[in-house]
């Protein structure tokens, strides 16, 4: 069964990883560029998740997060 929950600052790396996969699937950036982008994005999104400027939802089953969406 799937469960939807609000993202927390603890999810920052997971959100950055999903974001990197999105850009990779669109053909934007090589592995190094995507890694650097994710490393820069993690503190940015963590701060915004903490103070409410970024809101995200995660859909997960018992084993893993299946989908992630956010806005900010």
N, C-alpha and C positions, 0 to 999 in steps of 0.2 A: 504494500500500500504506500502511496506517495503522501508526503507531508510538505506543506509550504510553510516557510518561516521567514522572518525578517533577518536580513544580514546584519552581522555585528562586525566590529573592528577586527575580531579574530578571523574573519573570512576574507580579509584583504588580499592575501596571497592567492587564495582560490579564485577570487574575482579577477585578479590580474592574470592568472593563468587562462581563464576562460576568454578574457579580452585578447590575449596573445594568440590563442587558437583562432579567434575570429579574424584577426588581421592576417594570420598565416593562410587561412582558407581563402581569403580574398587575394592572396598573392602579394601582400604588402610587407616588404622587409625580409631580410635573411635571418638566420637563427641568432646571430649576434645582436642585430638591431632589435629583434623581438625580445630577447633576454634583457637588454638594456632598458627598453621601454617598460617592461614589467617591473624591473627593479626600481625605476623612477616612479611608477604608478602606485606601488604598494604604500609608501608613506603618505602619498597624496590622498588616496581613497580611504586609508585607515583614519586619518584626521577627520575627513568629511563624514565618514560613518559614525565616528564618535560624537561629532557636534551636530549631526542631523542635516548637513548640507547635501549628503548623498544618501539615497534610500535604495535598498536592494532587497530582492526576494530570492530565496533558494528553494528549489523543489528537490526533495531527496526521498530515496527509499531507505530501507534499513541499512544498506551497504554504502551508498555513495550519493553525492549530489548529482542530480540529473540535468538540471537547468538552473540558470542564474540570470536575473534581469535586474537592472538598476537604472537610476536616473539621478542626476545631480549637476 
